[in-house]
């Protein structure tokens, strides 16, 4: 890897791939058991991404190093897709752009590009403020959710009831949400906002993770 984004340190994980440690949040962006392996399991395999419809929409909370997007690109999907992600740290997005030799189109707080069959849109800034504005303006519904911000302990506002209320408001019926978190409070907030929750195996040393289907509020 080339230069490292400021306020981050490079960390090698057990599968030979790398993650970053965030000095701001005092947490790694991925499990040290394997950054790429974890991403592949939680957000590609567990989300049943191969079953996504043509012109489907994926919404990721927390772009980070862009590993979910890169794994999606390499998943041999033929469907045309839109991948929308949030990122509060613009330096991470700029670093991804340089490391992938990519040029994003800039539109105020958005970074946009078309790569193969996937349109990527990154929403910069506070996700809780900016994402609702974007989705309301564009009237979009989401087929897959990759819930991947820093942990509930380090970044609680993107795991609370208000956040999951928002995700429910933009969810297609039977859309799928996957996350590494197996927190009881996270599952409770999902269930309270119309999601049917199931436990999934964890990755590496982690015992379990979560997959949820949006069924709508009763």
PAZAPA-4460 file (N, C-alpha, C; in steps of 0.05 Angstrom, whole numbers, plus 32768, in hexadecimal, padded with zeros to 4 digits):
% residues 218
    n_x    n_y    n_z   ca_x   ca_y   ca_z    c_x    c_y    c_z   seq   type   mol
   8011   7FE8   8000   8000   8000   8000   8011   8019   8000     1      X     A
   8007   802E   7FF5   8016   8047   7FF4   8013   8057   800E     2      X     A
   8010   8071   800C   800D   8080   8025   7FF4   8078   8034     3      X     A
   7FF5   807B   804E   7FDF   8073   8060   7FCF   808C   8066     4      X     A
   7FB5   808B   8067   7FA5   80A2   806F   7FAC   80AD   808A     5      X     A
   7FAC   80C7   808E   7FB3   80D2   80A8   7FA0   80C8   80BD     6      X     A
   7FAB   80C7   80D6   7F9C   80BD   80ED   7F96   809F   80EB     7      X     A
   7FA5   8091   80DB   7FA2   8074   80D8   7FBE   8066   80D9     8      X     A
   7FBE   804D   80E0   7FD5   803C   80DF   7FCF   8023   80D0     9      X     A
   7FE1   8018   80C1   7FDD   8000   80B2   7FE1   7FE8   80C4    10      X     A
   7FCF   7FD4   80C2   7FCF   7FBC   80D3   7FCC   7FA4   80C1    11      X     A
   7FDF   7F91   80C3   7FDC   7F78   80B4   7FCA   7F65   80C3    12      X     A
   7FB8   7F57   80B6   7FA5   7F45   80C3   7FAE   7F28   80BD    13      X     A
   7FA1   7F15   80CB   7FAA   7EF9   80CA   7FA8   7EEC   80AF    14      X     A
   7F97   7EF6   809D   7F94   7EEA   8082   7FA8   7EF7   806E    15      X     A
   7FB9   7F08   8078   7FCD   7F15   8067   7FC4   7F2F   805A    16      X     A
   7FAA   7F36   805E   7FA0   7F4F   8054   7FA5   7F65   8069    17      X     A
   7FA0   7F7E   8062   7FA5   7F94   8074   7F8C   7FA3   807B    18      X     A
   7F8C   7FAE   8093   7F77   7FC0   809B   7F85   7FDA   80A5    19      X     A
   7F75   7FED   80AE   7F7F   8005   80B9   7F75   8008   80D6    20      X     A
   7F86   8012   80E7   7F7E   801A   8102   7F78   8037   8102    21      X     A
   7F60   803E   810C   7F58   805A   810D   7F5F   8066   8128    22      X     A
   7F70   807A   8128   7F77   8088   8141   7F5F   8098   814B    23      X     A
   7F4E   80A1   8139   7F36   80B0   8141   7F23   80A0   8151    24      X     A
   7F1D   8087   8148   7F0A   8076   8156   7F17   8061   8167    25      X     A
   7F32   8060   8167   7F41   804D   8178   7F37   8030   8172    26      X     A
   7F36   802A   8158   7F2C   800F   8150   7F36   8009   8134    27      X     A
   7F3A   7FEF   812E   7F41   7FE7   8113   7F28   7FE7   8102    28      X     A
   7F2B   7FEB   80E8   7F15   7FEB   80D5   7F0A   7FCF   80D1    29      X     A
   7F1B   7FBA   80D5   7F13   7F9F   80D1   7F1E   7F8D   80E7    30      X     A
   7F15   7F75   80E7   7F1F   7F61   80FA   7F3C   7F5A   80F4    31      X     A
   7F4C   7F57   8108   7F68   7F4E   8103   7F69   7F31   80FB    32      X     A
   7F53   7F23   80FC   7F53   7F07   80F2   7F55   7F07   80D3    33      X     A
   7F4D   7F1D   80C6   7F4F   7F1E   80A9   7F3D   7F33   809E    34      X     A
   7F48   7F49   8094   7F38   7F5F   8089   7F28   7F56   8071    35      X     A
   7F35   7F49   805E   7F28   7F40   8045   7F15   7F29   804B    36      X     A
   7F1E   7F16   805B   7F0D   7EFF   8061   7EF3   7F06   806F    37      X     A
   7EF6   7F18   8083   7EDE   7F22   8091   7ECB   7F30   807E    38      X     A
   7ED6   7F42   806D   7EC5   7F50   805B   7EB6   7F3E   8048    39      X     A
   7EC4   7F2A   803D   7EB8   7F17   802B   7EA1   7F08   8038    40      X     A
   7EA6   7EFF   8051   7E91   7EEF   805F   7E79   7F00   8066    41      X     A
   7E7D   7F17   8073   7E67   7F26   807E   7E57   7F34   8069    42      X     A
   7E65   7F3F   8055   7E57   7F52   8043   7E53   7F47   8026    43      X     A
   7E60   7F32   801F   7E5B   7F26   8005   7E4C   7F0C   8008    44      X     A
   7E56   7EF9   8017   7E49   7EDF   801A   7E2F   7EE2   802B    45      X     A
   7E31   7EEE   8043   7E1A   7EEE   8054   7E03   7EFF   8049    46      X     A
   7E09   7F12   8037   7DF3   7F22   802C   7DE6   7F15   8014    47      X     A
   7DEF   7EFD   800D   7DE4   7EEF   7FF5   7DE4   7F02   7FDD    48      X     A
   7DFB   7F0E   7FD9   7DFE   7F23   7FC5   7DF9   7F19   7FA9    49      X     A
   7DFE   7F00   7FA4   7DFA   7EF5   7F89   7DDD   7EF4   7F81    50      X     A
   7DCB   7EF6   7F95   7DAF   7EF6   7F8F   7DA3   7F12   7F8B    51      X     A
   7DB3   7F26   7F8D   7DA9   7F42   7F8B   7D9E   7F47   7F6F    52      X     A
   7D89   7F56   7F6D   7D7C   7F5B   7F53   7D8D   7F6E   7F42    53      X     A
   7D88   7F6D   7F28   7D95   7F80   7F16   7D8C   7F9C   7F1D    54      X     A
   7D9F   7FAF   7F1B   7D9B   7FCB   7F24   7D95   7FCD   7F42    55      X     A
   7D9F   7FB9   7F51   7D9C   7FBA   7F6E   7DAD   7FD0   7F7A    56      X     A
   7DA6   7FD7   7F93   7DB4   7FEC   7FA2   7DBF   7FE0   7FBC    57      X     A
   7DD8   7FE5   7FC1   7DE5   7FDD   7FDA   7DEC   7FF7   7FE9    58      X     A
   7DE6   7FF7   8003   7DED   800E   8014   7DFF   8004   802A    59      X     A
   7E17   800F   802B   7E2B   8008   803F   7E2F   801F   8053    60      X     A
   7E2F   8019   806C   7E35   802D   8081   7E53   8029   8088    61      X     A
   7E63   803C   807E   7E80   803B   8085   7E91   8030   806E    62      X     A
   7E9A   8041   805C   7EA9   8039   8045   7EC5   802F   804D    63      X     A
   7ED2   803E   805F   7EEC   8036   8069   7F01   8033   8053    64      X     A
   7F0C   801B   8050   7F21   8016   803C   7F15   800D   8021    65      X     A
   7EFB   800B   8021   7EED   8003   8008   7EEF   7FE5   8002    66      X     A
   7EF4   7FD5   8016   7EF7   7FB8   8012   7EDD   7FAB   8008    67      X     A
   7EC7   7FB3   8013   7EAD   7FA7   800B   7EA8   7FAD   7FED    68      X     A
   7EAE   7FC5   7FE5   7EAA   7FCC   7FC9   7EBD   7FBC   7FB7    69      X     A
   7ED6   7FB9   7FBF   7EE9   7FAA   7FB0   7EE1   7F8C   7FAE    70      X     A
   7ED7   7F81   7FC4   7ECE   7F65   7FC3   7EB6   7F62   7FB1    71      X     A
   7EA5   7F76   7FB2   7E8D   7F76   7FA0   7E95   7F76   7F83    72      X     A
   7EA9   7F87   7F7C   7EB3   7F88   7F61   7EBE   7F6D   7F57    73      X     A
   7EC9   7F5E   7F6A   7ED6   7F44   7F63   7EC4   7F2C   7F67    74      X     A
   7EAA   7F31   7F6B   7E97   7F1B   7F71   7E8A   7F10   7F58    75      X     A
   7E92   7F19   7F40   7E88   7F0E   7F27   7E6A   7F12   7F23    76      X     A
   7E5F   7F28   7F2D   7E43   7F2E   7F29   7E40   7F3B   7F0E    77      X     A
   7E2B   7F33   7F00   7E25   7F40   7EE6   7E10   7F56   7EE8    78      X     A
   7E02   7F57   7EFF   7DED   7F6B   7F03   7DF9   7F87   7F03    79      X     A
   7DEA   7F9A   7EF8   7DF1   7FB6   7EFC   7DE9   7FBE   7F18    80      X     A
   7DFB   7FCA   7F27   7DF6   7FD1   7F43   7DFE   7FED   7F4A    81      X     A
   7DF2   7FF8   7F5F   7DFA   8011   7F6A   7E03   800C   7F87    82      X     A
   7E1C   8013   7F8D   7E28   800F   7FA7   7E2A   802B   7FB4    83      X     A
   7E1B   8030   7FC9   7E1B   8049   7FD7   7E27   8045   7FF3    84      X     A
   7E3A   8056   7FFA   7E47   8053   8014   7E4A   806E   8021    85      X     A
   7E4E   806D   803C   7E53   8086   804B   7E70   8085   8055    86      X     A
   7E7B   809D   8058   7E96   809F   8064   7E9A   80BA   806F    87      X     A
   7EA0   80BB   8089   7EA4   80D5   8097   7EC0   80E0   8092    88      X     A
   7ED3   80CE   808B   7EEF   80D6   8089   7EF6   80D8   806B    89      X     A
   7EF7   80F0   8060   7EFC   80F4   8044   7F18   80EB   803C    90      X     A
   7F2B   80EB   804F   7F46   80E2   804A   7F46   80C4   8041    91      X     A
   7F35   80B4   804D   7F33   8098   8046   7F2A   8095   8029    92      X     A
   7F17   80A5   8021   7F0C   80A4   8005   7F22   80AD   7FF2    93      X     A
   7F30   80C2   7FF8   7F46   80CC   7FE7   7F5C   80B7   7FE5    94      X     A
   7F62   80A9   7FFB   7F76   8094   7FFB   7F6E   807D   7FE9    95      X     A
   7F54   8075   7FEB   7F49   8060   7FDA   7F4C   8067   7FBD    96      X     A
   7F45   8080   7FB7   7F45   808A   7F9B   7F62   8088   7F90    97      X     A
   7F75   8090   7F9F   7F91   808F   7F96   7F9C   8072   7F94    98      X     A
   7F95   8062   7FA8   7F9F   8046   7FA9   7F93   8035   7F93    99      X     A
   7F7B   803C   7F8A   7F6E   802D   7F75   7F71   803A   7F59   100      X     A
   7F80   8050   7F58   7F84   805F   7F3F   7F69   8067   7F33   101      X     A
   7F58   8073   7F43   7F3D   8079   7F3D   7F38   8097   7F40   102      X     A
   7F27   80A2   7F2F   7F1F   80BE   7F32   7F01   80BF   7F36   103      X     A
   7EF9   80C9   7F4D   7EDD   80CD   7F53   7ED3   80E7   7F48   104      X     A
   7EBB   80E7   7F3E   7EAD   8100   7F37   7EA4   810C   7F52   105      X     A
   7EA8   8126   7F55   7EA1   8133   7F6E   7E88   8144   7F6A   106      X     A
   7E74   813F   7F7C   7E5B   814E   7F7B   7E54   8155   7F98   107      X     A
   7E5D   816C   7FA0   7E5A   8175   7FBC   7E64   8160   7FCF   108      X     A
   7E53   8153   7FDF   7E5D   8140   7FF3   7E5E   8123   7FE8   109      X     A
   7E5A   8120   7FCE   7E5A   8106   7FC1   7E73   8101   7FB1   110      X     A
   7E7B   80E7   7FB1   7E91   80DE   7F9F   7E85   80C7   7F8E   111      X     A
   7E87   80CA   7F74   7E78   80B8   7F62   7E8A   80AD   7F4D   112      X     A
   7E87   8093   7F47   7E96   8086   7F31   7E87   806E   7F27   113      X     A
   7E8D   8066   7F0E   7E83   804E   7F02   7E9A   803B   7EFD   114      X     A
   7E99   8023   7F09   7EAE   800F   7F05   7EA1   7FF5   7EFE   115      X     A
   7EA8   7FEC   7EE5   7E9B   7FD4   7EDA   7E7D   7FD8   7EDB   116      X     A
   7E6E   7FC6   7EE8   7E51   7FC7   7EE8   7E46   7FD5   7F01   117      X     A
   7E57   7FE1   7F10   7E4F   7FEC   7F2A   7E54   800A   7F2B   118      X     A
   7E3F   8019   7F32   7E41   8035   7F38   7E46   8039   7F55   119      X     A
   7E5B   8047   7F5D   7E60   804C   7F79   7E5C   8069   7F80   120      X     A
   7E4E   806D   7F96   7E48   8088   7FA0   7E50   8088   7FBE   121      X     A
   7E63   8099   7FC5   7E6B   809C   7FE1   7E60   80B6   7FEC   122      X     A
   7E52   80B5   8002   7E46   80CC   800F   7E5A   80D4   8025   123      X     A
   7E66   80EC   8022   7E79   80F5   8036   7E6B   8104   804D   124      X     A
   7E77   8102   8064   7E6C   8110   807B   7E5F   80FE   808F   125      X     A
   7E51   810A   80A2   7E43   80FB   80B7   7E2C   80EB   80AA   126      X     A
   7E2E   80D1   80AB   7E1A   80C0   809E   7DFE   80C5   80A8   127      X     A
   7DFB   80CA   80C1   7DE0   80CE   80CD   7DD3   80E7   80C2   128      X     A
   7DE3   80FB   80BA   7DD8   8114   80AF   7DD6   8112   8091   129      X     A
   7DEA   8108   8084   7DEC   810A   8067   7DDD   80F4   8058   130      X     A
   7DDD   80DC   8062   7DD0   80C6   8054   7DB2   80CA   8051   131      X     A
   7DA3   80D2   8066   7D87   80D7   8062   7D81   80ED   804D   132      X     A
   7D91   8101   804C   7D8D   8116   8038   7D90   810A   801C   133      X     A
   7DA5   80FA   8018   7DAB   80EE   7FFE   7D94   80DC   7FF5   134      X     A
   7D8B   80CA   8007   7D76   80B7   8000   7D5B   80C4   7FFC   135      X     A
   7D55   80D8   800B   7D3C   80E7   8007   7D3C   80F5   7FEC   136      X     A
   7D52   8101   7FE5   7D55   8110   7FCC   7D52   80FD   7FB4   137      X     A
   7D5D   80E5   7FB6   7D5E   80D3   7F9F   7D49   80BE   7FA0   138      X     A
   7D3A   80BC   7FB6   7D23   80AA   7FB8   7D2B   808D   7FB1   139      X     A
   7D3F   8082   7FBF   7D4A   8068   7FB9   7D43   8054   7FCE   140      X     A
   7D40   803B   7FC6   7D3C   8025   7FD8   7D53   8011   7FD6   141      X     A
   7D5B   8005   7FEC   7D73   7FF5   7FEE   7D6D   7FD7   7FEF   142      X     A
   7D7D   7FC7   7FE1   7D7A   7FAA   7FE1   7D8D   7F9C   7FF4   143      X     A
   7DA5   7FA7   7FF9   7DB8   7F9C   800B   7DC5   7FB2   801C   144      X     A
   7DC7   7FAC   8035   7DD4   7FBF   8048   7DED   7FB2   8054   145      X     A
   7E04   7FBF   8051   7E1C   7FB7   805E   7E21   7FCA   8076   146      X     A
   7E1A   7FC0   808E   7E1C   7FD1   80A6   7E38   7FCD   80B2   147      X     A
   7E4A   7FE1   80AB   7E66   7FDC   80B1   7E74   7FF5   80BC   148      X     A
   7E67   8004   80CF   7E76   801A   80DB   7E87   800F   80F2   149      X     A
   7E95   8021   8100   7EA4   8018   8118   7E90   800C   812C   150      X     A
   7E9A   7FFE   813F   7E89   7FEE   8151   7E75   7FFF   8160   151      X     A
   7E5F   7FF3   816A   7E4C   8001   817B   7E58   8010   8192   152      X     A
   7E6D   8005   819D   7E7B   8012   81B4   7E89   802B   81AB   153      X     A
   7E96   802B   8194   7EA5   8042   818A   7E95   8056   817A   154      X     A
   7E7F   804D   816D   7E70   805E   815B   7E52   8058   815F   155      X     A
   7E47   805D   8177   7E2C   8054   817D   7E16   8061   816D   156      X     A
   7E1A   8078   8162   7E04   8086   8154   7DFC   8078   813A   157      X     A
   7E0E   8067   812F   7E08   8059   8116   7DFE   803C   811C   158      X     A
   7DF7   8038   8135   7DEB   801E   813D   7DD1   8022   814D   159      X     A
   7DC9   803A   8150   7DB2   803F   8162   7D97   803B   8154   160      X     A
   7D82   803E   8163   7D67   803A   8158   7D61   804D   8142   161      X     A
   7D69   8066   8145   7D65   807A   8130   7D71   8072   8116   162      X     A
   7D8A   8068   8116   7D97   8060   80FE   7D89   8048   80F0   163      X     A
   7D81   8035   8100   7D73   801E   80F4   7D57   8026   80EA   164      X     A
   7D4B   803A   80F6   7D31   8045   80EC   7D36   8050   80D0   165      X     A
   7D4C   805E   80CD   7D52   8069   80B2   7D57   8053   809E   166      X     A
   7D67   803F   80A5   7D6C   8029   8093   7D52   801B   808B   167      X     A
   7D40   8017   809E   7D26   800B   8098   7D16   801C   8084   168      X     A
   7D18   8036   8086   7D09   8048   8075   7D12   8047   8058   169      X     A
   7D2A   803D   8052   7D35   803C   8037   7D38   801F   802D   170      X     A
   7D2D   800C   803D   7D31   7FF0   8037   7D1B   7FE5   8025   171      X     A
   7D23   7FD6   8010   7D10   7FC6   8001   7D05   7FAF   8013   172      X     A
   7CED   7FA7   800F   7CE3   7F90   801E   7CF5   7F78   8018   173      X     A
   7CFC   7F6A   802D   7D0D   7F52   802C   7D2A   7F58   8025   174      X     A
   7D32   7F72   8026   7D4E   7F78   8023   7D5E   7F6C   803A   175      X     A
   7D78   7F6A   8036   7D89   7F5C   8049   7D9E   7F6F   8054   176      X     A
   7DA2   7F6E   806E   7DB7   7F7D   807C   7DCA   7F6A   8089   177      X     A
   7DE3   7F6E   8085   7DF8   7F5E   8092   7E0B   7F70   80A1   178      X     A
   7E15   7F65   80B7   7E28   7F74   80C8   7E39   7F60   80D8   179      X     A
   7E51   7F69   80DF   7E62   7F59   80F0   7E58   7F59   810D   180      X     A
   7E48   7F6C   8115   7E40   7F6F   8131   7E2B   7F5A   8138   181      X     A
   7E2E   7F4F   8150   7E1A   7F3C   815B   7E0F   7F47   8175   182      X     A
   7E12   7F61   8179   7E09   7F6E   8192   7DEB   7F6A   8196   183      X     A
   7DE3   7F65   81AF   7DC7   7F61   81B6   7DB8   7F7B   81B0   184      X     A
   7DC3   7F92   81B7   7DB5   7FAB   81B2   7DB2   7FB1   8195   185      X     A
   7DC5   7FA9   8184   7DC2   7FAD   8167   7DAC   7F9C   815C   186      X     A
   7DAB   7F83   8165   7D95   7F71   815C   7D7A   7F7B   8165   187      X     A
   7D79   7F85   817D   7D60   7F90   8188   7D56   7FA8   8177   188      X     A
   7D69   7FBA   8171   7D62   7FD1   8161   7D59   7FC9   8145   189      X     A
   7D65   7FB5   8139   7D5D   7FAB   811F   7D40   7FA0   8121   190      X     A
   7D3B   7F8F   8134   7D21   7F83   8137   7D0C   7F98   813C   191      X     A
   7D13   7FAD   814B   7CFF   7FC2   8151   7CF8   7FD3   8139   192      X     A
   7D08   7FD1   8124   7D03   7FE2   810C   7CFB   7FD1   80F3   193      X     A
   7CF2   7FB8   80F8   7CE6   7FA9   80E3   7CF8   7F93   80D6   194      X     A
   7D0F   7F8D   80E3   7D21   7F79   80D8   7D1E   7F5E   80E6   195      X     A
   7D20   7F49   80D6   7D21   7F2E   80E1   7D3E   7F26   80E3   196      X     A
   7D47   7F20   80FB   7D64   7F1D   8100   7D6C   7F00   8104   197      X     A
   7D83   7EF8   80F8   7D8D   7EDE   80FE   7DAB   7EE0   8103   198      X     A
   7DB5   7ECF   8114   7DD1   7ECE   811B   7DE0   7EBE   8105   199      X     A
   7DF8   7EC7   80FE   7E09   7EBA   80EB   7E24   7EB5   80F7   200      X     A
   7E33   7EA2   80EC   7E4E   7E9E   80F7   7E5F   7EB7   80F6   201      X     A
   7E71   7EB9   8109   7E84   7ECF   8108   7E9C   7EC8   80F7   202      X     A
   7EAF   7EDA   80F5   7EC7   7ED5   80E6   7EDF   7ED5   80F9   203      X     A
   7EF1   7EC2   80F5   7F09   7EC1   8106   7F02   7EBA   8123   204      X     A
   7F0A   7ECB   8135   7F05   7EC6   8152   7EE9   7ECF   815A   205      X     A
   7EDB   7EDD   8149   7EC0   7EE6   8150   7EAC   7ED0   814D   206      X     A
   7E9B   7ECC   8161   7E89   7EB4   8161   7E71   7EB8   814E   207      X     A
   7E66   7ED0   814C   7E4E   7ED4   813C   7E4C   7EEF   8130   208      X     A
   7E3B   7EF1   811C   7E35   7F0B   810F   7E17   7F0C   810A   209      X     A
   7E0E   7F1E   80FA   7DF1   7F22   80F7   7DE9   7F26   80DA   210      X     A
   7DD2   7F19   80D3   7DC5   7F1E   80B9   7DA7   7F24   80BF   211      X     A
   7D9C   7F37   80B1   7D80   7F3F   80B6   7D72   7F44   809C   212      X     A
   7D58   7F3D   809C   7D46   7F41   8084   7D31   7F56   808C   213      X     A
   7D2D   7F69   807A   7D19   7F7D   8080   7CFD   7F73   8079   214      X     A
   7CEC   7F70   808D   7CD1   7F66   808A   7CBC   7F7C   808C   215      X     A
   7CC4   7F93   8096   7CB1   7FA9   809A   7CA6   7FA8   80B6   216      X     A
   7C9E   7FBF   80BF   7C94   7FC1   80DA   7C78   7FB5   80DC   217      X     A
   7C73   7FA8   80F2   7C59   7F9C   80F7   7C45   7FB1   8101   218      X     A
***
